[in-house]
């Protein structure tokens, strides 16, 4: 055998003895599925970490979808978004149906166990669908209350609760739509309940206004109207329909003279009544001032009246009875 043939034979033997090592490949979760990876000393530890990672990935997508919905609502400029609406209430750092996750791979790397789990969007949606069902039940009760009551404060509270529940229901629905999940059987009833309550409240708002009606016009009643109308929408008109009459009382202070001093006392009060005269609420306060000259004591009363800290409290109280029609 010649030297060249001998060398070729050696190369062939080496090639056959040492085949090229192919990189190890691992299966992956299917397209569109969520995945989570966990590493631990024990299988239970690795699986728990994998489930936690899976939950975080699902909740991360929930946050993105919900934030996008909120931004879309803001850009429309047609709806006032409360803090309850913009907060992410459906994203939880837990996976209630972790058992639905499929273990894709389990292998040992050194002294550690590595586990990869997968979950379909349909399985991930189960917990959110259950939450939506509970919200739908509460929504039906709140909307029924909003429809049946004419009491201003209770109607406002029921309508506000109806709106908040619907907002949460819609957030979940937006999430499910983004995952391509078919609408549930309780979607249409919930939508109908909310729509009926909304239309009823719109009709209620048509004759729901705050009507300013002092017992007697005076400088003090003018000051009161000026202070309250800064942030409250009210008008000087006769009470009609579902409106609320704001009757300002005790329009003048009382002064007494003793030991060369004028002591002036003023008790501003405001009644909230229905148009038929039913009193809902009475707001009261006391202002006192003294001076050797009565006119100066009265001027101090007016100054204290304007600068009083009870206006914000009165305003909050009135708002609870005022129609939320914007």
N, C-alpha and C positions, 0 to 999 in steps of 0.2 A: 504494500500500500504506500502510495506516495505521501509525502509530507502534507501536501495541500488537501488530499482526500482525508487524511487522518484528522486534520484540524477541523474540517467540515463536520466530520462525524462527532467530534467532541462538542461542537456548538449545538448540534441537533440534540445530543444527549442532555446538555444543560437546559435547553429550551423546553424539552419534555419534562425534565425533573422539576423545573421552577416556573410553573404557569403564572401569568400576571394576575395579581389579586384584584378583583373587582370591588369597588366601594360598596359597603353594605347599605341597602335601602330599606326604609321603613314605610309601612302603609300610612296614609294620611286620612283625616276626616273628609267626608264627602263635601263637595262644593256647596256652600250655603249653610253648612252646619257650624255649630259652635264647638270649640275645643278647649281643653284644659290639660296642663301637664303638672304632675306632682312627683317629687323625689323625697324619699325617706328611708330610714333604716328598716322600717317594717312596712308590709303591704298596706295595712290600715292607715298608717301615717301618710304614705304616698298617695293613697286614694283620696284621703281627706283634703290634701293639698291640691290635688287635681280638680276636685269638686269646687274648692274655693276659687281656683283660677278660672274655672268655667263660669261660675257665678259672676265674677268680676268682669269677664268679657261680655256676658249678656247685659249686665247693668250698664256697662260702658256704652253699648249700643242704645240702650233705653234712654240714657242721658242725652245722647246725640239727637235721637229722633224727637224727644220731648222738647229739647231746646230749639230745634228747628221749627216745631209747631208753634211755640211761644213767639219766636221771632216773626213768623208769618202772621200771627194774630196782631202783633204790634204794628207791623208794616201796613196792615189793612186800615188801622186807625178807626175801627168801628166798635171796638169793644174795650172797656176799661178793665185791665188785668189786675186783679188783686194779688197780694203777696201769696195768698193761698194758691192762686192759679199758677203763678210762675215758679213756685217751689216744686221740687221733684219729689212727689210723695209716693210714687209707685216704684221707685228704684230702691231695692233692698239689697244689702250685702249678704245675701243668703240665697240658697237654692232649695226651696221647699220640696221639690220633687227630684232630688239628687239621684234617687234610685232609677230614674228614667235615663240617666246618662249611660251610654254604652262604652265599655272598656275596649279601646281599640288595640292597645299594646301594653304589655307588661314585660319588662326585661330588667336584668340585673347589670349594673355598671359598677364594677369594683365591689365595694361593700354596700352599695346603695341600690334601692329598687326604684325604677322609673316606670311611671304609669301615665298613659295618655287616654283621656276619655272624650267622647263626642256626644253631642245632643242635637237633634233636629229642632228646627224652629217651632214645629208643631208641639213637641214635648216641652220646649222652653215656654211656650205660651200658656200652658195649663194653669200655672199659678196665677198669671195675670187674668185669665178668663174667670177663675174662681173669685178673684178680688172684684172684678167687674160685675159679677153676678150679685155680690153683696152690696156694692154701690147702687146697683139698679133697684134692689129692694128698698134701700133707704131713700132713693130718689122718688120712688112711687109714693111713699108716705109723706115726704116733704112737699111734693107737688100737690098732693090731695089737700093737705092743710092750707097751702097757699091759695088753692082754688076756693075752698069753702069759707074761710074766715074773711071778714071785712074789718076787723079790729086793726087799726093802722100799724101798731107796733108789732103785733103777732104776724100780720100779713107780710111786713117787711122782713121779719126774721125768717119766716118760712120760705119766702122768695129768695132771700140771700142764701139760705141753706140749699135750696133747689139748684141755684146757679153753681155753687161750689161743688155739689155732687155731680152735676152734669159736666162740669169742667174736668173733674177727675175721670168720669166715665169716658169722655171724649179723648183725653190723653191716652188712656189705655187702648181705646179703639184705634187711635192714630198709630200706636205701636203695633197692634195686631195687623192693621192694614199694611204697614211697612214690611211685615213679615209674610204677607200673602195669606194670612189666616182668614177663613170665611167667617162672616158675621154670625154671631150666636142667635139663638131663638129669642133672647130677651133684648136684643138691640132695638127692634122696632117698637115694642111696648115702652121701653125707656125713652126713646126718642119722642114718642107720642105724648107721654106724660109731661116731658119737659116743654114740648111745643104748646100744649094746652095751657100749662101754667104761665108760660111766657105771653101768650096772647091774652090771657085773662088779666095779667098784670099790666099789659099795655093799655087795655081798656080801663082798668082801675086808675091808671096814671092820667087819663084824659080829664078827669074831674078831681084830681088830687093835687091841691096846691096849699101853700101856707098863706093864710089871709091875715094881715095885720089889722087889728081892731082895738085901739085904746079906748078905755071907758070915757076918757076926755083928753082931747089934744092939749099938750103942754110941752114946755121945753124939755121936761124929763122924759116924756114919752118919745119925743123926737130923738133924744140922745140914745134911748134904748133901741129904737128902730135903726138908727145909724150904726150902732155897735153890732147888732145881730144880723143886719142885712149885708155885712161885709162878706160873710161866707155862706149865708143861708139865702136861698132863692125864695123871696116872699114878695107879696104885693098887697097894696092897700085897696082891698075890694071886699065885697060881700061874700061870705062863705057859701060855696056851692058843692053839691055832690059829695064826693069822698074827701073834700078838703078839710083842713084843720084851721080853726080860728084861734089866733094868738091874741088874747084879750089882755092888754096891759092895764094894771090896776094901781091904786095908791099913787096918784100922779103928782102929789105935792108932799114935801117934808113938814114935820111938826117941830116948832121951836118953843122952848121954855126959857124964862129969864130967872136967874137965881144968883145972888151975891155978885152982881155986876157982870155976869157972863151969860151969853146966849148959848144954850145947848140945843143943837138941832139934830133931829133923828129922822132918817128916811128909810122906809121899808119898801123897796121895789118888789113887785110881784107880777108874775105872768102866768095866766091860765091857758092851758091847751084844751080846747073843746072841739067836739064834733060840730057839724053844721046845725044839728038839732039841739045843741046845748049840753050834751053829755060831757062832763069834765073828765079828761083823761089824766091830767097832771097839773100840779101847782108848783111853780118855782118861786122861791122867796129868798131875800137877803136883807141885811141890815147895814146901814151906813150912818156913822155918827161923826159930828165935828162941833167944835166950840170956838167962840171968839167974843171979845168985848162988844163988837159991832155985829148986829144981826146980818147985815148984807154980806159981810165978809165970811161969816159962818156958813151962810147959804152958798157962797161961791166955792168955799172949800168942799161943801157937800157935792156940788156939781163936778168939781175936779176929781174927787174921790170916786164918784159914780162912774166917770169916764175911764178912770184908771183901775177900776176894781178887777180883782182876779177871778170873779165868778162868771164872767162872760163866757169863757171857754167851756166851763162846766154846763152852763145853760145851753150853749150851742150844741154840745155833745148830746145832751138830753133831748133837745128838739130834733136833732138828726135821727134819733132812734124812731121817732114818730113820723118823720118826713118821708114822702114817697121817693123811692130810688129809681127815677125814670130816665136818667141820662144814659 
